[in-house]
């Protein structure tokens, strides 16, 4: 996948926007500390980046996606 060694992914929000998120691989899978929102929202994600669905993230991170 794209990005630098898979450190960054884009998350597709329910309203159609994408948000860039940093993924820390050494943290537990279901932990909110695993994800750090770093980018502004975009209408389209770059084709080289992995895209995650909003449902795959913990509830705290999902709420933070809409603050961007």
Buried (B, 14 or more C-beta within 10 A) or exposed (E): EEBEEEEBBBBBBEEEBBBBBBBEEEEEEEEBEBBBBEBEBEEEBEEEBBEBEBEEBBEEBBEBBEEB
